[in-house]
Amino acid sequence: MHSGRCACGYHAADSDELSDHLREMFTPEDDKDASGQVHAEASRDHPSSRSAPATAYQCLCGFTAGDIAGIDDHLLSAFTPAGSVGHDGDRHVPAPGDEPVSHGPSLA
């Protein structure tokens, strides 16, 4: 992930906050990607999570990540639209000059 700023002008305190901002801008209200697949972090008591290790994070689609960064990357990858244009009509990508770390193919 990146630290600091979004191209829209949003200033984040750290890379986690910037990741949260990007998810807010791209995640549809129904948590469905373009194909209709639901992507959202499953609660620990959700039936799909019962087979996952206690330390894992699982998406309702079945994807399992070992840490919160992994589930964040998965959700951003699922929801980031071509052009990285958010619900507000603005482009949302880490601002030039921030250190890139890939979290989805459509943010390049």
N, C-alpha and C positions, 0 to 999 in steps of 0.2 A: 504494500500500500504506500501511499505518499504521506507526507506530513504537511500540515499547514493550510494551503489555500486551494479553493476550487476556482475554476475559470469564471464562474458566475459572480465571484467576489466574496463568497462565504469564507470566513477565516475560522479554521478549526484549531483547537488547542493541541491536538495530536492526531496521529493517523487513524486511531479508533473513531474519533469524533468525525473525521472526514469520511470514513467508511459509512458511518451512520447517516451522514448527510446524503451521500450518494444513494444509499438504499431508500431513504425517504423520497428522493426525487424520482426514482425509477420503479419502485415496487407498486404494482397496481393494488387497488383496494381489495380485490378478490384473491390476491396472491397467486394468480395464474399467469404463466408465461404465454408467449404467442401461440403455442400449440394447445393451450388449455390445461397443461400440467400444473398442479398446485405445488408451490414451493414455499415452505415456511418451517421454521424450527419446530420440531415436535417436542411436546412436553415430555418429561421423563416418565409419566404414567400412560402415555399414548401407546396403544398396542404395537405400533411400528417401532417403538423405542425399546421394547422389552428384550429384544434379541441383541441390541447394541451393548457394548461394554459400558459400564457405569460412567466412565470418563469421556465417552464419546458424545458428540452432538449430531443429531440426526434430523434430516429434512423430511417432510411428509412425502416427498417423492421416493424416499428410500436411500438417498445419499447419506453417507456417514463420514464425519470429519473427526479428527482427533483433538481439535481445539476450536476455540471460538473464531479465530482467524480463518480457519478452513471453511466453516459454515458461512461466514461473511463472504468469502471469496466465491463460494458456490452460489449464494443468493445474488450477488452482483453479476456473476456470469449469466445466470438465468434471466435476469431482468434488465440488464443494460441494453438499451435499444441501439440500433445502428445510428451513428451520429451522436450518441450520448446526449440526446435531447430529453429533458425531464418533463414532468407533468406541467411545469410552469412555462414551457416553451423555450427555456434557456438551455444552453449546452453545459453539461456538468462533467468536467474532467479535472484531475489535479492540474493546478496552474503550472505554466512553464517555469522551470527552475527547481521544481521539487524533484526528489529522487524517485524514479519510477520503480515499482514492483508490480508485476502483472497480477490482475485479479479478474481478467475477463478479456476475451479477444476483441470486443467491440470498442474498447476505450482507446485504442491506439490511434 
